[in-house]
Amino acid sequence: MEKIISRIEIEFKDEEIRDISYNSFIPELSQLSRKRTSLNIEKGKNSIIFNVTATDITAFRAAVSDIINFGKILEKSKKLLK
Protein backbone atom coordinates (compact mmCIF):
# COMPACT_ATOMS: atom_id res chain seq x y z
CA MET A 1 0.00 0.00 0.00
CA GLU A 2 1.51 3.31 -1.09
CA LYS A 3 -0.98 5.75 0.47
CA ILE A 4 -4.58 6.15 1.60
CA ILE A 5 -6.63 9.07 0.32
CA SER A 6 -10.03 9.99 1.73
CA ARG A 7 -12.54 12.82 1.67
CA ILE A 8 -14.85 13.36 4.64
CA GLU A 9 -17.67 15.88 4.43
CA ILE A 10 -19.68 17.25 7.37
CA GLU A 11 -22.91 19.02 6.39
CA PHE A 12 -24.45 21.89 8.35
CA LYS A 13 -27.86 23.53 8.48
CA ASP A 14 -26.56 26.77 6.99
CA GLU A 15 -23.42 28.66 5.98
CA GLU A 16 -23.22 30.60 9.26
CA ILE A 17 -22.85 27.43 11.33
CA ARG A 18 -20.43 26.04 8.73
CA ASP A 19 -18.27 29.18 9.01
CA ILE A 20 -18.22 29.09 12.81
CA SER A 21 -17.20 25.41 12.73
CA TYR A 22 -14.61 25.98 10.00
CA ASN A 23 -13.02 28.90 11.85
CA SER A 24 -12.88 26.92 15.09
CA PHE A 25 -11.05 24.06 13.38
CA ILE A 26 -8.42 26.09 11.48
CA PRO A 27 -6.13 26.67 14.53
CA GLU A 28 -6.05 22.88 15.14
CA LEU A 29 -5.19 22.01 11.55
CA SER A 30 -1.42 22.58 11.80
CA GLN A 31 -1.24 20.22 14.78
CA LEU A 32 -3.06 17.44 12.92
CA SER A 33 -0.83 17.29 9.87
CA ARG A 34 1.97 14.92 10.77
CA LYS A 35 4.91 13.27 9.09
CA ARG A 36 2.75 10.40 7.81
CA THR A 37 -0.50 12.33 7.37
CA SER A 38 -1.62 15.32 5.35
CA LEU A 39 -4.94 16.91 6.30
CA ASN A 40 -6.52 19.95 4.70
CA ILE A 41 -9.92 21.52 5.03
CA GLU A 42 -12.15 23.44 2.63
CA LYS A 43 -15.64 24.89 2.64
CA GLY A 44 -18.46 23.36 0.63
CA LYS A 45 -21.86 25.01 0.14
CA ASN A 46 -23.13 24.13 3.63
CA SER A 47 -20.33 21.78 4.59
CA ILE A 48 -16.74 21.37 5.66
CA ILE A 49 -14.67 18.96 3.57
CA PHE A 50 -11.64 17.22 5.05
CA ASN A 51 -9.11 15.78 2.61
CA VAL A 52 -6.90 13.17 4.24
CA THR A 53 -3.80 11.53 2.79
CA ALA A 54 -1.92 9.01 4.93
CA THR A 55 1.05 6.76 4.28
CA ASP A 56 -0.34 3.86 6.33
CA ILE A 57 -3.54 2.63 7.94
CA THR A 58 -2.50 3.60 11.49
CA ALA A 59 -1.84 7.21 10.48
CA PHE A 60 -5.13 7.27 8.55
CA ARG A 61 -7.06 5.98 11.56
CA ALA A 62 -5.50 8.68 13.77
CA ALA A 63 -6.50 11.44 11.31
CA VAL A 64 -10.07 10.15 11.03
CA SER A 65 -10.25 9.89 14.81
CA ASP A 66 -9.23 13.56 15.08
CA ILE A 67 -12.02 14.54 12.67
CA ILE A 68 -14.55 12.46 14.62
CA ASN A 69 -13.47 14.14 17.87
CA PHE A 70 -13.95 17.53 16.21
CA GLY A 71 -17.47 16.44 15.20
CA LYS A 72 -18.24 15.40 18.78
CA ILE A 73 -17.17 18.83 20.04
CA LEU A 74 -19.45 20.48 17.47
CA GLU A 75 -22.39 18.34 18.61
CA LYS A 76 -21.80 19.14 22.27
CA SER A 77 -21.48 22.84 21.51
CA LYS A 78 -24.73 22.77 19.55
CA LYS A 79 -26.54 21.13 22.51
CA LEU A 80 -25.20 23.78 24.89
CA LEU A 81 -26.47 26.58 22.67
CA LYS A 82 -30.03 25.22 22.64
Sequence and secondary structure as in RCSB ss.txt:
>XXXX:A:sequence
MEKIISRIEIEFKDEEIRDISYNSFIPELSQLSRKRTSLNIEKGKNSIIFNVTATDITAFRAAVSDIINFGKILE
KSKKLLK
>XXXX:A:secstr
   EEEEEEEE SSHHHHHHHHHHHHHHHHHH BTTEEEEEEE SSEEEEEEEESSHHHHHHHHHHHHHHHHHHH
HHHHHH 
